[in-house]
Each structure stands twice: as C-alpha cells, then as structure tokens.
Amino acid sequence: MNTFGRRIEPAVTSELRAAAQKEAAGDGAASFRHLERAHVLGQASTVQHVRVHVQMLLWAVRHRVSREAAGRVLRIIGAATKTAIGWVPTGNTGGSNISPFRPVPIPADLQKVLDSAHAARHR
C-alpha cells in the first residue's frame, strides 16, 4: 500500500465502521451514505478504493439492491486497474446512481481529511 493509502486508511475505516453501525441499527440508507464517504476518501489509493467497492457490493447483496450489485463488479475491476494511474473522477461517491466517470464536489469535512493525508507526505 502506498503512503497515501496508509495515511487515509484510518479515515476510511472510520466511515466503514459508521456504515456497519448504521446498518446494524436498521438504517440501510445512512449505512450506504457512509460507504459513499469512505469511497470519496479512499479513491486515490488502489487498496482502499477496492476495499470500499467490495464493501459496497456486500451491502448491495445484503439489501438485495440488484442495480447496485450489478454495477459493483465493473467498478471493482476499474478501481483495481485504473486507480494507480489516476483514472478516478475526484469526489465521485461510487454509487450506481452516478456515472463512474463523473467528478463530484467533495464535502468540506472530507476535503480537510484528504488535505491532511496529502500534506503529511510533505512533513
């Protein structure tokens, strides 16, 4: 895993834990929103990007959301092969309701986390 991947991993893990907690509480929609936030944070790291897409696939299977599950396999392949060369649309939430090629504005709180993870390499 590259250094950015190691620096962003705690933030991605935090969002994945929040997703699991929301799902356990019966709030599937809130759970998926945390998965999307984890995607935004992890999409510049191949390992984290694939990790989040796998969690999204598992969520889709558990919730029987066939459209979400169907799109996930291609996105996992894309994350595994395109992330390292920078072919990711910044801020994209990774959900099947958004084109995998469309950049999306990053929420301010997530941008701060990303800025901190990127800045750490210059310290």
Buried (B, 14 or more C-beta within 10 A) or exposed (E): EBEBBBBBBEBBBBBBEBBBEBBEEEBBEBBBBBBBBBBBBBBBBBBBBBBBBBBBBEBBEEBEBEEBBEBBEEBBEBBBEBBBEEEBBEBBBBBBEBEBEEEBEBEEEBEEBBEEBEEEEEE
